[in-house]
Amino acid sequence: MNVVIGKYCTITDDVEFGEGVIVYGHANLYGCHIGDGSRIGTFVEIQSNARIGKGVRIQSHTFICADVVIEDDVFVGHNVNFINDRYPTAPKAFGKKWRCEGIHVCKGASIGTGAIILCGVTIGEGAVIGAGSVVTRNVDSHTVVAGNPARVLRVLSPDEKWLGGERDRIQ
């Protein structure tokens, strides 16, 4: 298998890797699946039962909790946090009685630096999440959202789709 693992990583035996994966230093991976050609940045944690698709790029200091599905060709910026418990408390955590609610990020989405993605949310294909946004509800495909809570700024035109909302790259 053609996988490159950086220094000082913690990777459990039940992690599944596709071909050509690169995991940079200080990453922690537990019971997850990482698809072909994906890149996992430094100080990233990915917990059990998370599935990362092919060609995904996850930048440093990002936390991906259990039951998160990220489809192919998604960009996740620095210090993005995925939250899978709607009502966390210490007693529930100690008693292992918390209720996990998954998150689904569809193909080609782009999530900006410092975003927080709350549990039970689906981010549609090609959607763009602005830096620092708090996503509290589903985001439609090819839609740009930003803010706290994240609100729709606009829908991408057919020419803008798959460009991450970058208008100046339209030919």
ABEGO torsion letter per residue (X at the ends): XBBBBBBGBBBBAABBBBBGBBBBBGBBBBGBBBBBGBBBBBGBBBBBGBBBBBGBBBBBGBBBBBGBBBBBGBBBBBGBBBBABABBBAAAAAAGABBBBBBBBBBGBBBBBGBBBBBGBBBBBGBBBBBGBBBABBBBBGBBBBEOBBBBABBBBAAABGAGGBAAABX
